[in-house]
Amino acid sequence: MRPLTLLAVAALGVLSPAAQAELILVDGQVALRQAEVPTPSRGMTMRGVEERFGAPESRAAAVGQPPITRWDYPAFSVFFESDRVLHTVVRGS
């Protein structure tokens, strides 16, 4: 995974650990907007995510220690640490 991607995921976690938001550009400034997309909650298991949201479009292999895995859905990406949701990133429209 690219360092910039990890930085973006970490920034979302620091800025909004419980709420789901998306980064948007408004008049040249980065802002947060509440996401209207249902997404997995932090701490959900991989099995729980797949049961609730279905199979992902793609799955990236785990990297690093602890293992970080990414699943991509049409509207969002889910980052897992081992088998638990660490962060969910909503894709921009």
PDB file with one MODEL, atoms N, CA, C and O in Angstrom:
MODEL        1
ATOM      1  N   MET A   1       0.844  -1.170   0.000  1.00  0.00           N
ATOM      2  CA  MET A   1       0.000   0.000   0.000  1.00  0.00           C
ATOM      3  C   MET A   1       0.890   1.234   0.000  1.00  0.00           C
ATOM      4  O   MET A   1       1.935   1.240   0.652  1.00  0.00           O
ATOM      5  N   ARG A   2       0.507   2.245  -0.697  1.00  0.00           N
ATOM      6  CA  ARG A   2       1.306   3.459  -0.791  1.00  0.00           C
ATOM      7  C   ARG A   2       1.256   4.240   0.515  1.00  0.00           C
ATOM      8  O   ARG A   2       0.221   4.254   1.181  1.00  0.00           O
ATOM      9  N   PRO A   3       2.368   4.900   0.900  1.00  0.00           N
ATOM     10  CA  PRO A   3       2.372   5.693   2.131  1.00  0.00           C
ATOM     11  C   PRO A   3       1.309   6.783   2.125  1.00  0.00           C
ATOM     12  O   PRO A   3       0.708   7.062   3.163  1.00  0.00           O
ATOM     13  N   LEU A   4       1.066   7.404   0.975  1.00  0.00           N
ATOM     14  CA  LEU A   4       0.061   8.468   0.898  1.00  0.00           C
ATOM     15  C   LEU A   4      -1.333   7.922   1.206  1.00  0.00           C
ATOM     16  O   LEU A   4      -2.126   8.585   1.873  1.00  0.00           O
ATOM     17  N   THR A   5      -1.633   6.714   0.721  1.00  0.00           N
ATOM     18  CA  THR A   5      -2.924   6.095   1.007  1.00  0.00           C
ATOM     19  C   THR A   5      -3.071   5.847   2.499  1.00  0.00           C
ATOM     20  O   THR A   5      -4.122   6.121   3.077  1.00  0.00           O
ATOM     21  N   LEU A   6      -2.015   5.326   3.125  1.00  0.00           N
ATOM     22  CA  LEU A   6      -2.057   5.090   4.566  1.00  0.00           C
ATOM     23  C   LEU A   6      -2.233   6.388   5.327  1.00  0.00           C
ATOM     24  O   LEU A   6      -2.947   6.427   6.330  1.00  0.00           O
ATOM     25  N   LEU A   7      -1.589   7.455   4.863  1.00  0.00           N
ATOM     26  CA  LEU A   7      -1.719   8.757   5.501  1.00  0.00           C
ATOM     27  C   LEU A   7      -3.159   9.256   5.409  1.00  0.00           C
ATOM     28  O   LEU A   7      -3.700   9.772   6.388  1.00  0.00           O
ATOM     29  N   ALA A   8      -3.775   9.107   4.250  1.00  0.00           N
ATOM     30  CA  ALA A   8      -5.161   9.543   4.078  1.00  0.00           C
ATOM     31  C   ALA A   8      -6.097   8.749   4.981  1.00  0.00           C
ATOM     32  O   ALA A   8      -7.004   9.315   5.591  1.00  0.00           O
ATOM     33  N   VAL A   9      -5.882   7.451   5.067  1.00  0.00           N
ATOM     34  CA  VAL A   9      -6.705   6.610   5.943  1.00  0.00           C
ATOM     35  C   VAL A   9      -6.506   7.023   7.391  1.00  0.00           C
ATOM     36  O   VAL A   9      -7.476   7.139   8.141  1.00  0.00           O
ATOM     37  N   ALA A  10      -5.261   7.245   7.794  1.00  0.00           N
ATOM     38  CA  ALA A  10      -4.971   7.658   9.168  1.00  0.00           C
ATOM     39  C   ALA A  10      -5.610   9.019   9.469  1.00  0.00           C
ATOM     40  O   ALA A  10      -6.137   9.223  10.562  1.00  0.00           O
ATOM     41  N   ALA A  11      -5.567   9.941   8.518  1.00  0.00           N
ATOM     42  CA  ALA A  11      -6.147  11.268   8.726  1.00  0.00           C
ATOM     43  C   ALA A  11      -7.643  11.174   8.956  1.00  0.00           C
ATOM     44  O   ALA A  11      -8.173  11.862   9.828  1.00  0.00           O
ATOM     45  N   LEU A  12      -8.329  10.350   8.203  1.00  0.00           N
ATOM     46  CA  LEU A  12      -9.763  10.185   8.417  1.00  0.00           C
ATOM     47  C   LEU A  12     -10.039   9.620   9.794  1.00  0.00           C
ATOM     48  O   LEU A  12     -10.996  10.027  10.452  1.00  0.00           O
ATOM     49  N   GLY A  13      -9.221   8.698  10.232  1.00  0.00           N
ATOM     50  CA  GLY A  13      -9.406   8.107  11.551  1.00  0.00           C
ATOM     51  C   GLY A  13      -9.205   9.104  12.664  1.00  0.00           C
ATOM     52  O   GLY A  13      -9.937   9.084  13.653  1.00  0.00           O
ATOM     53  N   VAL A  14      -8.222   9.980  12.521  1.00  0.00           N
ATOM     54  CA  VAL A  14      -7.942  10.985  13.543  1.00  0.00           C
ATOM     55  C   VAL A  14      -9.023  12.055  13.554  1.00  0.00           C
ATOM     56  O   VAL A  14      -9.454  12.498  14.618  1.00  0.00           O
ATOM     57  N   LEU A  15      -9.456  12.467  12.382  1.00  0.00           N
ATOM     58  CA  LEU A  15     -10.435  13.543  12.288  1.00  0.00           C
ATOM     59  C   LEU A  15     -11.837  13.105  12.686  1.00  0.00           C
ATOM     60  O   LEU A  15     -12.610  13.909  13.207  1.00  0.00           O
ATOM     61  N   SER A  16     -12.171  11.858  12.450  1.00  0.00           N
ATOM     62  CA  SER A  16     -13.532  11.411  12.691  1.00  0.00           C
ATOM     63  C   SER A  16     -13.561   9.922  13.000  1.00  0.00           C
ATOM     64  O   SER A  16     -13.939   9.127  12.139  1.00  0.00           O
ATOM     65  N   PRO A  17     -13.168   9.523  14.217  1.00  0.00           N
ATOM     66  CA  PRO A  17     -13.065   8.103  14.503  1.00  0.00           C
ATOM     67  C   PRO A  17     -14.393   7.355  14.500  1.00  0.00           C
ATOM     68  O   PRO A  17     -14.403   6.167  14.177  1.00  0.00           O
ATOM     69  N   ALA A  18     -15.508   7.984  14.840  1.00  0.00           N
ATOM     70  CA  ALA A  18     -16.765   7.257  14.915  1.00  0.00           C
ATOM     71  C   ALA A  18     -17.669   7.524  13.718  1.00  0.00           C
ATOM     72  O   ALA A  18     -18.447   6.652  13.334  1.00  0.00           O
ATOM     73  N   ALA A  19     -17.584   8.694  13.130  1.00  0.00           N
ATOM     74  CA  ALA A  19     -18.469   9.055  12.027  1.00  0.00           C
ATOM     75  C   ALA A  19     -17.804   8.761  10.699  1.00  0.00           C
ATOM     76  O   ALA A  19     -16.577   8.742  10.598  1.00  0.00           O
ATOM     77  N   GLN A  20     -18.618   8.531   9.682  1.00  0.00           N
ATOM     78  CA  GLN A  20     -18.102   8.342   8.332  1.00  0.00           C
ATOM     79  C   GLN A  20     -18.234   9.660   7.591  1.00  0.00           C
ATOM     80  O   GLN A  20     -19.312  10.253   7.545  1.00  0.00           O
ATOM     81  N   ALA A  21     -17.145  10.110   7.018  1.00  0.00           N
ATOM     82  CA  ALA A  21     -17.149  11.379   6.299  1.00  0.00           C
ATOM     83  C   ALA A  21     -16.317  11.215   5.042  1.00  0.00           C
ATOM     84  O   ALA A  21     -15.534  10.273   4.917  1.00  0.00           O
ATOM     85  N   GLU A  22     -16.493  12.135   4.120  1.00  0.00           N
ATOM     86  CA  GLU A  22     -15.677  12.123   2.922  1.00  0.00           C
ATOM     87  C   GLU A  22     -14.979  13.471   2.771  1.00  0.00           C
ATOM     88  O   GLU A  22     -15.527  14.519   3.113  1.00  0.00           O
ATOM     89  N   LEU A  23     -13.762  13.415   2.253  1.00  0.00           N
ATOM     90  CA  LEU A  23     -13.005  14.630   1.995  1.00  0.00           C
ATOM     91  C   LEU A  23     -13.475  15.218   0.677  1.00  0.00           C
ATOM     92  O   LEU A  23     -13.590  14.506  -0.321  1.00  0.00           O
ATOM     93  N   ILE A  24     -13.748  16.518   0.670  1.00  0.00           N
ATOM     94  CA  ILE A  24     -14.158  17.202  -0.552  1.00  0.00           C
ATOM     95  C   ILE A  24     -13.334  18.470  -0.710  1.00  0.00           C
ATOM     96  O   ILE A  24     -12.749  18.956   0.258  1.00  0.00           O
ATOM     97  N   LEU A  25     -13.284  19.002  -1.907  1.00  0.00           N
ATOM     98  CA  LEU A  25     -12.575  20.239  -2.187  1.00  0.00           C
ATOM     99  C   LEU A  25     -13.603  21.330  -2.440  1.00  0.00           C
ATOM    100  O   LEU A  25     -14.413  21.222  -3.361  1.00  0.00           O
ATOM    101  N   VAL A  26     -13.573  22.385  -1.621  1.00  0.00           N
ATOM    102  CA  VAL A  26     -14.513  23.498  -1.741  1.00  0.00           C
ATOM    103  C   VAL A  26     -13.701  24.783  -1.849  1.00  0.00           C
ATOM    104  O   VAL A  26     -12.993  25.153  -0.913  1.00  0.00           O
ATOM    105  N   ASP A  27     -13.800  25.458  -2.979  1.00  0.00           N
ATOM    106  CA  ASP A  27     -13.055  26.697  -3.218  1.00  0.00           C
ATOM    107  C   ASP A  27     -11.574  26.542  -2.907  1.00  0.00           C
ATOM    108  O   ASP A  27     -10.961  27.424  -2.305  1.00  0.00           O
ATOM    109  N   GLY A  28     -11.001  25.410  -3.322  1.00  0.00           N
ATOM    110  CA  GLY A  28      -9.577  25.179  -3.134  1.00  0.00           C
ATOM    111  C   GLY A  28      -9.194  24.720  -1.737  1.00  0.00           C
ATOM    112  O   GLY A  28      -8.011  24.525  -1.459  1.00  0.00           O
ATOM    113  N   GLN A  29     -10.169  24.542  -0.852  1.00  0.00           N
ATOM    114  CA  GLN A  29      -9.914  24.109   0.520  1.00  0.00           C
ATOM    115  C   GLN A  29     -10.460  22.695   0.730  1.00  0.00           C
ATOM    116  O   GLN A  29     -11.538  22.359   0.240  1.00  0.00           O
ATOM    117  N   VAL A  30      -9.709  21.874   1.461  1.00  0.00           N
ATOM    118  CA  VAL A  30     -10.172  20.534   1.785  1.00  0.00           C
ATOM    119  C   VAL A  30     -11.144  20.627   2.959  1.00  0.00           C
ATOM    120  O   VAL A  30     -10.867  21.297   3.953  1.00  0.00           O
ATOM    121  N   ALA A  31     -12.280  19.952   2.836  1.00  0.00           N
ATOM    122  CA  ALA A  31     -13.299  19.960   3.888  1.00  0.00           C
ATOM    123  C   ALA A  31     -13.832  18.545   4.081  1.00  0.00           C
ATOM    124  O   ALA A  31     -13.653  17.685   3.219  1.00  0.00           O
ATOM    125  N   LEU A  32     -14.473  18.312   5.194  1.00  0.00           N
ATOM    126  CA  LEU A  32     -15.141  17.038   5.467  1.00  0.00           C
ATOM    127  C   LEU A  32     -16.630  17.213   5.268  1.00  0.00           C
ATOM    128  O   LEU A  32     -17.207  18.228   5.658  1.00  0.00           O
ATOM    129  N   ARG A  33     -17.248  16.214   4.657  1.00  0.00           N
ATOM    130  CA  ARG A  33     -18.699  16.202   4.492  1.00  0.00           C
ATOM    131  C   ARG A  33     -19.198  14.858   4.999  1.00  0.00           C
ATOM    132  O   ARG A  33     -18.620  13.816   4.693  1.00  0.00           O
ATOM    133  N   GLN A  34     -20.272  14.888   5.773  1.00  0.00           N
ATOM    134  CA  GLN A  34     -20.846  13.646   6.281  1.00  0.00           C
ATOM    135  C   GLN A  34     -21.207  12.747   5.109  1.00  0.00           C
ATOM    136  O   GLN A  34     -21.891  13.183   4.183  1.00  0.00           O
ATOM    137  N   ALA A  35     -20.760  11.505   5.140  1.00  0.00           N
ATOM    138  CA  ALA A  35     -21.053  10.560   4.066  1.00  0.00           C
ATOM    139  C   ALA A  35     -22.479  10.063   4.187  1.00  0.00           C
ATOM    140  O   ALA A  35     -22.957   9.771   5.283  1.00  0.00           O
ATOM    141  N   GLU A  36     -23.150   9.969   3.061  1.00  0.00           N
ATOM    142  CA  GLU A  36     -24.521   9.471   3.034  1.00  0.00           C
ATOM    143  C   GLU A  36     -24.563   8.010   2.631  1.00  0.00           C
ATOM    144  O   GLU A  36     -25.640   7.452   2.417  1.00  0.00           O
ATOM    145  N   VAL A  37     -23.401   7.388   2.525  1.00  0.00           N
ATOM    146  CA  VAL A  37     -23.274   5.999   2.094  1.00  0.00           C
ATOM    147  C   VAL A  37     -23.188   5.102   3.330  1.00  0.00           C
ATOM    148  O   VAL A  37     -22.343   5.336   4.194  1.00  0.00           O
ATOM    149  N   PRO A  38     -24.047   4.077   3.433  1.00  0.00           N
ATOM    150  CA  PRO A  38     -23.893   3.135   4.551  1.00  0.00           C
ATOM    151  C   PRO A  38     -22.555   2.411   4.408  1.00  0.00           C
ATOM    152  O   PRO A  38     -22.219   1.917   3.332  1.00  0.00           O
ATOM    153  N   THR A  39     -21.808   2.355   5.487  1.00  0.00           N
ATOM    154  CA  THR A  39     -20.491   1.720   5.466  1.00  0.00           C
ATOM    155  C   THR A  39     -20.305   0.841   6.701  1.00  0.00           C
ATOM    156  O   THR A  39     -21.024   0.993   7.688  1.00  0.00           O
ATOM    157  N   PRO A  40     -19.339  -0.078   6.645  1.00  0.00           N
ATOM    158  CA  PRO A  40     -19.059  -0.915   7.815  1.00  0.00           C
ATOM    159  C   PRO A  40     -18.537  -0.070   8.979  1.00  0.00           C
ATOM    160  O   PRO A  40     -17.904   0.967   8.779  1.00  0.00           O
ATOM    161  N   SER A  41     -18.815  -0.533  10.190  1.00  0.00           N
ATOM    162  CA  SER A  41     -18.366   0.141  11.402  1.00  0.00           C
ATOM    163  C   SER A  41     -17.002  -0.384  11.821  1.00  0.00           C
ATOM    164  O   SER A  41     -16.664  -1.540  11.566  1.00  0.00           O
ATOM    165  N   ARG A  42     -16.231   0.468  12.459  1.00  0.00           N
ATOM    166  CA  ARG A  42     -14.932   0.079  12.996  1.00  0.00           C
ATOM    167  C   ARG A  42     -15.137  -1.111  13.941  1.00  0.00           C
ATOM    168  O   ARG A  42     -16.029  -1.106  14.789  1.00  0.00           O
ATOM    169  N   GLY A  43     -14.284  -2.132  13.772  1.00  0.00           N
ATOM    170  CA  GLY A  43     -14.339  -3.302  14.634  1.00  0.00           C
ATOM    171  C   GLY A  43     -15.140  -4.461  14.076  1.00  0.00           C
ATOM    172  O   GLY A  43     -15.049  -5.573  14.597  1.00  0.00           O
ATOM    173  N   MET A  44     -15.938  -4.229  13.010  1.00  0.00           N
ATOM    174  CA  MET A  44     -16.677  -5.340  12.402  1.00  0.00           C
ATOM    175  C   MET A  44     -15.690  -6.370  11.870  1.00  0.00           C
ATOM    176  O   MET A  44     -14.570  -6.025  11.493  1.00  0.00           O
ATOM    177  N   THR A  45     -16.099  -7.619  11.840  1.00  0.00           N
ATOM    178  CA  THR A  45     -15.250  -8.666  11.276  1.00  0.00           C
ATOM    179  C   THR A  45     -15.415  -8.708   9.757  1.00  0.00           C
ATOM    180  O   THR A  45     -16.382  -8.183   9.207  1.00  0.00           O
ATOM    181  N   MET A  46     -14.457  -9.340   9.099  1.00  0.00           N
ATOM    182  CA  MET A  46     -14.562  -9.522   7.650  1.00  0.00           C
ATOM    183  C   MET A  46     -15.847 -10.268   7.307  1.00  0.00           C
ATOM    184  O   MET A  46     -16.556  -9.916   6.364  1.00  0.00           O
ATOM    185  N   ARG A  47     -16.127 -11.289   8.079  1.00  0.00           N
ATOM    186  CA  ARG A  47     -17.335 -12.081   7.842  1.00  0.00           C
ATOM    187  C   ARG A  47     -18.580 -11.205   7.973  1.00  0.00           C
ATOM    188  O   ARG A  47     -19.484 -11.284   7.141  1.00  0.00           O
ATOM    189  N   GLY A  48     -18.630 -10.372   9.015  1.00  0.00           N
ATOM    190  CA  GLY A  48     -19.766  -9.482   9.215  1.00  0.00           C
ATOM    191  C   GLY A  48     -19.938  -8.489   8.076  1.00  0.00           C
ATOM    192  O   GLY A  48     -21.059  -8.208   7.652  1.00  0.00           O
ATOM    193  N   VAL A  49     -18.816  -7.957   7.581  1.00  0.00           N
ATOM    194  CA  VAL A  49     -18.868  -7.011   6.457  1.00  0.00           C
ATOM    195  C   VAL A  49     -19.425  -7.708   5.222  1.00  0.00           C
ATOM    196  O   VAL A  49     -20.286  -7.165   4.529  1.00  0.00           O
ATOM    197  N   GLU A  50     -18.928  -8.916   4.950  1.00  0.00           N
ATOM    198  CA  GLU A  50     -19.394  -9.624   3.756  1.00  0.00           C
ATOM    199  C   GLU A  50     -20.864 -10.029   3.891  1.00  0.00           C
ATOM    200  O   GLU A  50     -21.599 -10.005   2.904  1.00  0.00           O
ATOM    201  N   GLU A  51     -21.297 -10.397   5.088  1.00  0.00           N
ATOM    202  CA  GLU A  51     -22.707 -10.747   5.291  1.00  0.00           C
ATOM    203  C   GLU A  51     -23.614  -9.541   5.076  1.00  0.00           C
ATOM    204  O   GLU A  51     -24.693  -9.671   4.498  1.00  0.00           O
ATOM    205  N   ARG A  52     -23.182  -8.370   5.537  1.00  0.00           N
ATOM    206  CA  ARG A  52     -24.032  -7.175   5.440  1.00  0.00           C
ATOM    207  C   ARG A  52     -23.941  -6.477   4.083  1.00  0.00           C
ATOM    208  O   ARG A  52     -24.952  -6.002   3.566  1.00  0.00           O
ATOM    209  N   PHE A  53     -22.731  -6.411   3.497  1.00  0.00           N
ATOM    210  CA  PHE A  53     -22.527  -5.631   2.273  1.00  0.00           C
ATOM    211  C   PHE A  53     -22.272  -6.484   1.032  1.00  0.00           C
ATOM    212  O   PHE A  53     -22.145  -5.950  -0.070  1.00  0.00           O
ATOM    213  N   GLY A  54     -22.196  -7.798   1.203  1.00  0.00           N
ATOM    214  CA  GLY A  54     -21.930  -8.682   0.070  1.00  0.00           C
ATOM    215  C   GLY A  54     -20.442  -8.789  -0.210  1.00  0.00           C
ATOM    216  O   GLY A  54     -19.612  -8.205   0.487  1.00  0.00           O
ATOM    217  N   ALA A  55     -20.128  -9.546  -1.242  1.00  0.00           N
ATOM    218  CA  ALA A  55     -18.728  -9.737  -1.627  1.00  0.00           C
ATOM    219  C   ALA A  55     -18.178  -8.443  -2.228  1.00  0.00           C
ATOM    220  O   ALA A  55     -18.887  -7.763  -2.970  1.00  0.00           O
ATOM    221  N   PRO A  56     -16.929  -8.092  -1.921  1.00  0.00           N
ATOM    222  CA  PRO A  56     -16.345  -6.883  -2.507  1.00  0.00           C
ATOM    223  C   PRO A  56     -16.033  -7.082  -3.986  1.00  0.00           C
ATOM    224  O   PRO A  56     -15.921  -8.212  -4.463  1.00  0.00           O
ATOM    225  N   GLU A  57     -15.892  -5.962  -4.710  1.00  0.00           N
ATOM    226  CA  GLU A  57     -15.493  -6.030  -6.122  1.00  0.00           C
ATOM    227  C   GLU A  57     -14.083  -6.581  -6.252  1.00  0.00           C
ATOM    228  O   GLU A  57     -13.779  -7.329  -7.181  1.00  0.00           O
ATOM    229  N   SER A  58     -13.219  -6.200  -5.304  1.00  0.00           N
ATOM    230  CA  SER A  58     -11.841  -6.696  -5.318  1.00  0.00           C
ATOM    231  C   SER A  58     -11.301  -6.744  -3.895  1.00  0.00           C
ATOM    232  O   SER A  58     -11.784  -6.052  -2.999  1.00  0.00           O
ATOM    233  N   ARG A  59     -10.288  -7.579  -3.718  1.00  0.00           N
ATOM    234  CA  ARG A  59      -9.625  -7.736  -2.417  1.00  0.00           C
ATOM    235  C   ARG A  59      -8.124  -7.617  -2.650  1.00  0.00           C
ATOM    236  O   ARG A  59      -7.557  -8.350  -3.460  1.00  0.00           O
ATOM    237  N   ALA A  60      -7.491  -6.706  -1.948  1.00  0.00           N
ATOM    238  CA  ALA A  60      -6.034  -6.562  -2.028  1.00  0.00           C
ATOM    239  C   ALA A  60      -5.414  -7.481  -0.973  1.00  0.00           C
ATOM    240  O   ALA A  60      -5.940  -7.617   0.133  1.00  0.00           O
ATOM    241  N   ALA A  61      -4.323  -8.092  -1.319  1.00  0.00           N
ATOM    242  CA  ALA A  61      -3.641  -8.989  -0.391  1.00  0.00           C
ATOM    243  C   ALA A  61      -3.144  -8.219   0.830  1.00  0.00           C
ATOM    244  O   ALA A  61      -2.822  -7.034   0.748  1.00  0.00           O
ATOM    245  N   ALA A  62      -3.088  -8.914   1.956  1.00  0.00           N
ATOM    246  CA  ALA A  62      -2.612  -8.303   3.199  1.00  0.00           C
ATOM    247  C   ALA A  62      -1.140  -7.931   3.077  1.00  0.00           C
ATOM    248  O   ALA A  62      -0.350  -8.656   2.473  1.00  0.00           O
ATOM    249  N   VAL A  63      -0.781  -6.777   3.664  1.00  0.00           N
ATOM    250  CA  VAL A  63       0.611  -6.330   3.685  1.00  0.00           C
ATOM    251  C   VAL A  63       0.976  -5.882   5.090  1.00  0.00           C
ATOM    252  O   VAL A  63       0.120  -5.424   5.846  1.00  0.00           O
ATOM    253  N   GLY A  64       2.242  -6.017   5.433  1.00  0.00           N
ATOM    254  CA  GLY A  64       2.750  -5.489   6.691  1.00  0.00           C
ATOM    255  C   GLY A  64       2.446  -6.350   7.899  1.00  0.00           C
ATOM    256  O   GLY A  64       1.885  -7.442   7.806  1.00  0.00           O
ATOM    257  N   GLN A  65       2.848  -5.803   9.047  1.00  0.00           N
ATOM    258  CA  GLN A  65       2.643  -6.469  10.330  1.00  0.00           C
ATOM    259  C   GLN A  65       2.212  -5.428  11.339  1.00  0.00           C
ATOM    260  O   GLN A  65       3.037  -4.574  11.662  1.00  0.00           O
ATOM    261  N   PRO A  66       1.017  -5.414  11.861  1.00  0.00           N
ATOM    262  CA  PRO A  66      -0.018  -6.409  11.621  1.00  0.00           C
ATOM    263  C   PRO A  66      -0.527  -6.331  10.179  1.00  0.00           C
ATOM    264  O   PRO A  66      -0.391  -5.296   9.526  1.00  0.00           O
ATOM    265  N   PRO A  67      -1.107  -7.415   9.691  1.00  0.00           N
ATOM    266  CA  PRO A  67      -1.552  -7.432   8.294  1.00  0.00           C
ATOM    267  C   PRO A  67      -2.711  -6.467   8.048  1.00  0.00           C
ATOM    268  O   PRO A  67      -3.716  -6.487   8.758  1.00  0.00           O
ATOM    269  N   ILE A  68      -2.550  -5.622   7.026  1.00  0.00           N
ATOM    270  CA  ILE A  68      -3.590  -4.676   6.612  1.00  0.00           C
ATOM    271  C   ILE A  68      -4.105  -5.129   5.248  1.00  0.00           C
ATOM    272  O   ILE A  68      -3.334  -5.309   4.306  1.00  0.00           O
ATOM    273  N   THR A  69      -5.419  -5.309   5.162  1.00  0.00           N
ATOM    274  CA  THR A  69      -6.069  -5.773   3.933  1.00  0.00           C
ATOM    275  C   THR A  69      -7.070  -4.715   3.490  1.00  0.00           C
ATOM    276  O   THR A  69      -7.681  -4.047   4.324  1.00  0.00           O
ATOM    277  N   ARG A  70      -7.240  -4.559   2.168  1.00  0.00           N
ATOM    278  CA  ARG A  70      -8.229  -3.616   1.632  1.00  0.00           C
ATOM    279  C   ARG A  70      -9.238  -4.370   0.780  1.00  0.00           C
ATOM    280  O   ARG A  70      -8.870  -5.182  -0.069  1.00  0.00           O
ATOM    281  N   TRP A  71     -10.506  -4.093   1.016  1.00  0.00           N
ATOM    282  CA  TRP A  71     -11.585  -4.590   0.160  1.00  0.00           C
ATOM    283  C   TRP A  71     -12.211  -3.377  -0.504  1.00  0.00           C
ATOM    284  O   TRP A  71     -12.475  -2.370   0.154  1.00  0.00           O
ATOM    285  N   ASP A  72     -12.449  -3.470  -1.802  1.00  0.00           N
ATOM    286  CA  ASP A  72     -13.064  -2.368  -2.547  1.00  0.00           C
ATOM    287  C   ASP A  72     -14.492  -2.701  -2.942  1.00  0.00           C
ATOM    288  O   ASP A  72     -14.766  -3.734  -3.554  1.00  0.00           O
ATOM    289  N   TYR A  73     -15.391  -1.803  -2.577  1.00  0.00           N
ATOM    290  CA  TYR A  73     -16.795  -1.862  -2.970  1.00  0.00           C
ATOM    291  C   TYR A  73     -17.045  -0.692  -3.914  1.00  0.00           C
ATOM    292  O   TYR A  73     -16.191   0.189  -4.011  1.00  0.00           O
ATOM    293  N   PRO A  74     -18.177  -0.642  -4.614  1.00  0.00           N
ATOM    294  CA  PRO A  74     -18.417   0.463  -5.557  1.00  0.00           C
ATOM    295  C   PRO A  74     -18.337   1.850  -4.920  1.00  0.00           C
ATOM    296  O   PRO A  74     -17.811   2.773  -5.542  1.00  0.00           O
ATOM    297  N   ALA A  75     -18.844   2.022  -3.702  1.00  0.00           N
ATOM    298  CA  ALA A  75     -18.917   3.349  -3.090  1.00  0.00           C
ATOM    299  C   ALA A  75     -17.859   3.598  -2.015  1.00  0.00           C
ATOM    300  O   ALA A  75     -17.696   4.736  -1.573  1.00  0.00           O
ATOM    301  N   PHE A  76     -17.144   2.571  -1.587  1.00  0.00           N
ATOM    302  CA  PHE A  76     -16.181   2.744  -0.499  1.00  0.00           C
ATOM    303  C   PHE A  76     -15.137   1.632  -0.507  1.00  0.00           C
ATOM    304  O   PHE A  76     -15.300   0.603  -1.163  1.00  0.00           O
ATOM    305  N   SER A  77     -14.068   1.866   0.236  1.00  0.00           N
ATOM    306  CA  SER A  77     -13.038   0.860   0.472  1.00  0.00           C
ATOM    307  C   SER A  77     -12.956   0.618   1.972  1.00  0.00           C
ATOM    308  O   SER A  77     -13.095   1.544   2.770  1.00  0.00           O
ATOM    309  N   VAL A  78     -12.730  -0.630   2.345  1.00  0.00           N
ATOM    310  CA  VAL A  78     -12.633  -1.003   3.748  1.00  0.00           C
ATOM    311  C   VAL A  78     -11.218  -1.489   4.017  1.00  0.00           C
ATOM    312  O   VAL A  78     -10.687  -2.318   3.278  1.00  0.00           O
ATOM    313  N   PHE A  79     -10.608  -0.970   5.081  1.00  0.00           N
ATOM    314  CA  PHE A  79      -9.269  -1.380   5.481  1.00  0.00           C
ATOM    315  C   PHE A  79      -9.386  -2.193   6.762  1.00  0.00           C
ATOM    316  O   PHE A  79      -9.962  -1.739   7.750  1.00  0.00           O
ATOM    317  N   PHE A  80      -8.832  -3.397   6.732  1.00  0.00           N
ATOM    318  CA  PHE A  80      -8.887  -4.303   7.878  1.00  0.00           C
ATOM    319  C   PHE A  80      -7.507  -4.444   8.493  1.00  0.00           C
ATOM    320  O   PHE A  80      -6.505  -4.464   7.778  1.00  0.00           O
ATOM    321  N   GLU A  81      -7.449  -4.541   9.802  1.00  0.00           N
ATOM    322  CA  GLU A  81      -6.246  -4.968  10.509  1.00  0.00           C
ATOM    323  C   GLU A  81      -6.569  -6.371  10.993  1.00  0.00           C
ATOM    324  O   GLU A  81      -7.477  -6.568  11.800  1.00  0.00           O
ATOM    325  N   SER A  82      -5.818  -7.341  10.492  1.00  0.00           N
ATOM    326  CA  SER A  82      -6.140  -8.755  10.688  1.00  0.00           C
ATOM    327  C   SER A  82      -7.527  -8.983  10.112  1.00  0.00           C
ATOM    328  O   SER A  82      -7.690  -8.861   8.898  1.00  0.00           O
ATOM    329  N   ASP A  83      -8.539  -9.309  10.915  1.00  0.00           N
ATOM    330  CA  ASP A  83      -9.875  -9.547  10.359  1.00  0.00           C
ATOM    331  C   ASP A  83     -10.905  -8.528  10.837  1.00  0.00           C
ATOM    332  O   ASP A  83     -12.107  -8.770  10.730  1.00  0.00           O
ATOM    333  N   ARG A  84     -10.443  -7.380  11.366  1.00  0.00           N
ATOM    334  CA  ARG A  84     -11.356  -6.358  11.900  1.00  0.00           C
ATOM    335  C   ARG A  84     -11.251  -5.054  11.110  1.00  0.00           C
ATOM    336  O   ARG A  84     -10.164  -4.669  10.679  1.00  0.00           O
ATOM    337  N   VAL A  85     -12.394  -4.373  10.921  1.00  0.00           N
ATOM    338  CA  VAL A  85     -12.406  -3.088  10.211  1.00  0.00           C
ATOM    339  C   VAL A  85     -11.609  -2.067  11.009  1.00  0.00           C
ATOM    340  O   VAL A  85     -11.859  -1.844  12.193  1.00  0.00           O
ATOM    341  N   LEU A  86     -10.653  -1.458  10.338  1.00  0.00           N
ATOM    342  CA  LEU A  86      -9.845  -0.401  10.917  1.00  0.00           C
ATOM    343  C   LEU A  86     -10.407   0.955  10.472  1.00  0.00           C
ATOM    344  O   LEU A  86     -10.632   1.839  11.298  1.00  0.00           O
ATOM    345  N   HIS A  87     -10.631   1.111   9.161  1.00  0.00           N
ATOM    346  CA  HIS A  87     -11.181   2.350   8.592  1.00  0.00           C
ATOM    347  C   HIS A  87     -12.007   2.020   7.360  1.00  0.00           C
ATOM    348  O   HIS A  87     -11.789   1.000   6.705  1.00  0.00           O
ATOM    349  N   THR A  88     -12.943   2.880   7.057  1.00  0.00           N
ATOM    350  CA  THR A  88     -13.695   2.825   5.817  1.00  0.00           C
ATOM    351  C   THR A  88     -13.545   4.175   5.138  1.00  0.00           C
ATOM    352  O   THR A  88     -13.719   5.216   5.772  1.00  0.00           O
ATOM    353  N   VAL A  89     -13.225   4.161   3.854  1.00  0.00           N
ATOM    354  CA  VAL A  89     -13.041   5.400   3.099  1.00  0.00           C
ATOM    355  C   VAL A  89     -14.078   5.443   1.984  1.00  0.00           C
ATOM    356  O   VAL A  89     -14.101   4.575   1.111  1.00  0.00           O
ATOM    357  N   VAL A  90     -14.941   6.469   2.021  1.00  0.00           N
ATOM    358  CA  VAL A  90     -15.969   6.652   0.999  1.00  0.00           C
ATOM    359  C   VAL A  90     -15.314   7.273  -0.216  1.00  0.00           C
ATOM    360  O   VAL A  90     -14.532   8.217  -0.104  1.00  0.00           O
ATOM    361  N   ARG A  91     -15.642   6.735  -1.375  1.00  0.00           N
ATOM    362  CA  ARG A  91     -15.085   7.273  -2.626  1.00  0.00           C
ATOM    363  C   ARG A  91     -15.846   8.524  -3.038  1.00  0.00           C
ATOM    364  O   ARG A  91     -17.058   8.612  -2.845  1.00  0.00           O
ATOM    365  N   GLY A  92     -15.144   9.473  -3.597  1.00  0.00           N
ATOM    366  CA  GLY A  92     -15.770  10.719  -4.048  1.00  0.00           C
ATOM    367  C   GLY A  92     -16.653  10.480  -5.239  1.00  0.00           C
ATOM    368  O   GLY A  92     -16.463   9.521  -5.987  1.00  0.00           O
ATOM    369  N   SER A  93     -17.621  11.353  -5.415  1.00  0.00           N
ATOM    370  CA  SER A  93     -18.551  11.208  -6.551  1.00  0.00           C
ATOM    371  C   SER A  93     -18.066  11.968  -7.745  1.00  0.00           C
ATOM    372  O   SER A  93     -18.718  11.961  -8.789  1.00  0.00           O
TER     373      SER A  93
ENDMDL
END
